[in-house]
Amino acid sequence: MVNRNLIRSLEDDDILADLALMAPEDEVEEWMIENFAAEQQDYNSGNIVEGRIVEINDEWALIDVGFKSEGTVGLDEWGPDEDTPKVGDTVKVLIEEMEDELGAADDPYGMISLSKRKAEKIIEWEEMMETVAEGQVVTGTVIRKIKGGLLVDIGVNVFLPGSQVDIRRPGDIGDFIGRVVQAEVLKIDDTRRNIVISRRSLIERQREEDRTYLMQELEIGQIRTGIVKNIADFGAFVDLGGIDGLLHITDMAWERIGHPTEMVSIDQEIEVKVLHIDREKQKIALGLKQKDRNPWENIESKYPVESRHPGEVVNVMSYGAFVKLEPGIEGLVHISEMSWTKRVNHPSELVNIGDKIEVMILGVDPEGQQLSLGMKQTLKNPWDEVLEKYPEGKDVTGKVRNLTNYGAFIELEEGIDGLLHVSDMSWTRKIAHPSEVLEKGQELECRILSVDEQRRRIALGLKQLDNDPWDGDIPDKYQPGQLVKGEVTKITNFGVFIGLEDGLEGLLHVSELAEHKVDDPEEVVKVGDEIEVKVLRVDTDERKIGLSLKRVDWSEEQEKSAAAAEAAESGVPATLDDGNLKGGLGSAGPLFPTGGEES
């Protein structure tokens, strides 16, 4: 049976219609299929053909693409810049769907699927492929941001990945929308009609060329213009036009700065001086402050030693404070140079950042660019008046500031201390630690014993306020041979200390405890016991009193006998004077042993 669709497509041709009616059906159909295939080779799906508009309504245009084939194209495929389509206009369209070779079509009305927009894009692509190749530089406008990068119009839409936008990926690649950019074609996929471009590779290639040229002409000492590209805590990187140089924070200003952002900002154009070039590693050191005069030049004449100057505290450390005298000129006031009298534990006790103070120049180091400053030197030294204010022998009042094992420091006025040694606290009492008689903060009257102005030391005495009892009172009150009562205050391996009165002690040697040999004094007495003893000797030079327990009940004959025996043993004759044996009692026993603790 004859394919009626084929006949219908040819019915306007009278000759072929007549032939279809007259010839046998199988011959006609075979001939028609052969000729249809030959005619339709340019009308396959995916081909672009030229058609003519035969009808237009509000939504679409009906286009005849030849061989009785028609399709529709939506009016929205004509851009706002194009002329309004009219019947009779010719237009190039893409055949998206076509009848099969036997005439079967998806559209029940025999219509084919056409696209004007797709045809234009294919034509644009083919025209672009005649002029563009991989590695070529193209220019286009960034039209929008898409996933992973930007869409750039270079005649066709191409993809610029976000990683290829710049050498350092910008914070928001959307800022490039609307900008005209140049880029290098990285890859062309003709099958998918896709082009990938890179602005970064073009910049890198250009920078490499610029870098080579720049390294050839760059010299130390040159002043160059650059753009700040990056800022770190330690400095800023400046693009000199193909190569970055490091502007260290210490080379930004002669004065102290806390962070590079105080001097420069990203994308700022600045002039810098080339300080050093490492051509092998392609590293460049730059300076900003070196463009100006070094304030340390002629520093010795501007800030001579012992001259005074106003300044501002710019930093406080545990060891001192840094003071700015002018921009770029700072000096250190060591903690030891802050006060004549105050004991400064930390500089913040006296100064804080921002304080305006006066300082004296103590030392100048032009090469090291260092100044040694002093604060206390701008004030009068109170020690200059110490000799006049605190002469020897003067009685003064002070406050106990601190206690040590060897004595107490008495504050006479702010910053002026005197030392009250433990040996100068009492004429008679044996004091092991000052805390036995003094406490911190206690008001105390003392006597100036000596003043060492050079070493800044004052020696004080407490016992000197009273007369020395050893000059008369004690020798008069305690005579050899006299019986006295006292309390056992301390027991040692060599004897026992007996408290005779407030602060006065005598030594009862172990050999004078009993008639027999005593190995342990506690076998005879205990601390706190009140006992009667005999005075053997009073030594005013050594300020010591020797006592005896075993001789308390001795008769005069026993004393004489013991004295004679001891005199014969020592070679010193014994004499009798007012009932007291001189020499005999005085030399009896090792009363004050040198190897043990004394009273």
Number of C-alpha atoms within 10 A of each C-alpha: 8 16 16 11 13 17 18 12 15 18 15 11 11 10 10 15 15 11 11 20 12 10 11 12 13 12 11 19 19 13 11 19 16 11 11 18 15 10 12 14 10 13 20 17 17 16 15 23 17 13 21 20 21 15 14 17 9 7 10 16 20 20 28 22 23 14 12 14 16 20 22 20 20 17 16 11 13 14 10 8 6 8 8 10 15 13 13 13 12 16 16 20 25 24 23 16 19 23 18 12 13 12 15 12 15 13 12 7 8 16 20 21 17 27 18 20 18 18 21 15 16 16 14 13 18 13 13 14 13 8 8 15 16 13 16 13 16 17 14 19 18 23 17 15 18 13 8 12 17 23 23 26 17 16 15 17 20 20 20 26 20 21 16 21 23 17 13 11 12 13 7 8 18 16 11 17 15 13 12 14 16 18 23 23 23 17 14 18 9 11 6 7 15 14 19 20 27 24 23 22 19 22 19 15 13 13 16 14 12 16 18 13 13 16 17 10 8 15 14 13 15 13 18 14 14 21 18 21 18 17 18 12 11 13 19 25 22 28 18 22 16 19 19 22 23 21 25 19 22 16 19 23 19 20 15 16 14 10 14 20 15 10 13 17 16 14 13 11 16 15 16 25 21 23 18 15 17 10 11 6 7 13 15 22 20 29 23 22 17 18 15 9 9 13 15 18 12 10 17 14 8 11 19 14 16 15 12 18 14 13 20 20 21 16 16 18 13 11 13 19 26 21 28 21 18 13 11 16 19 23 23 23 26 18 21 17 18 23 18 19 15 12 13 15 12 15 19 15 9 14 17 15 14 13 13 15 15 19 27 22 22 21 17 18 12 13 8 8 15 16 23 20 28 24 21 18 19 18 12 10 13 13 17 12 11 17 14 9 11 18 15 16 15 13 17 13 14 19 19 22 17 16 18 12 11 13 21 26 22 28 20 20 12 11 13 19 22 25 22 25 18 21 17 18 23 19 18 19 15 15 16 13 15 20 15 8 11 17 15 14 13 12 15 15 16 25 21 21 21 18 18 11 13 8 7 13 16 24 20 29 23 21 16 18 14 9 11 14 14 18 12 11 11 18 17 11 8 18 17 19 22 15 18 15 13 18 18 21 16 15 19 15 13 21 25 26 24 29 20 17 13 8 12 19 26 26 27 28 23 24 21 26 22 14 10 9 10 15 12 14 20 14 9 12 15 15 14 13 12 15 13 16 25 24 25 28 26 21 13 14 8 10 18 20 26 29 34 27 21 16 20 16 11 12 10 12 9 12 17 19 13 16 24 20 16 20 19 12 10 11 10 14 15 20 15 11 8 6 9 17 20 19 18 26 24 19 18 20 18 13 25 19 12 8 7 11 13 16 19
